[in-house]
Amino acid sequence: MEANPASSQRRPQQAAQAAGQLIELLEVLWERGRDMVPSTPVSASQLRVLYSLDRDEGINLRTLGEMLGSAAPSVSRLCDRLEALGFVRRLPSPVSRRELELHLTSSGKAYLRDLRTRRQEALQEAISAMTPSERTALLKGLTGFQGALEKSGPAPLWRPTAKDARSA
């Protein structure tokens, strides 16, 4: 049992504050990674579409809109822009003549691969400067944080797949 109840009540607030600061740092790091990708940059909204299509290849506009929490016209315009960049293509659905499936092109997949590689390199550089015990604590904390979000948070837009599971 905690000796000082007020102290135990401040800890979640301090942890949330530290996590918020970390997220801001990661956003800067992520943007730096995006700036380093040689091909055409995409907006944050377009990037969410690319991530979604990478995880759920062949979904339709309605499903994508639900995943993103966006209206159909907005999602359609995002896909129009990504199609113009050569990152997305719409194909007829084999199950319904009225629906179109959304697929990443090889250029879209290459863009994501390059972006993820650059971001991974930036993360590895920072993490390699940590001690082994700090890296272990980071992994444990991030695993716990993800578990807590999955239990109590809103329905996640991101569902881990086998390719997302990586050891530290």
Buried (B, 14 or more C-beta within 10 A) or exposed (E): EEEEEEEEEEEEEEEEEEEEEEEEEBEEBBEEBBEBBEBEBBEEBBBBBBBBBBBBEEBBBEBBBEBBEBEEEEBBEBBEBBBEBBBBBBEEEEEEEEBBBBBBBEBBBBBBEBBBEBBEEBBEEEEEEEEEEEBEEEEEEEEEEBEEEEEEEEEEEEEEEEEEEEEE
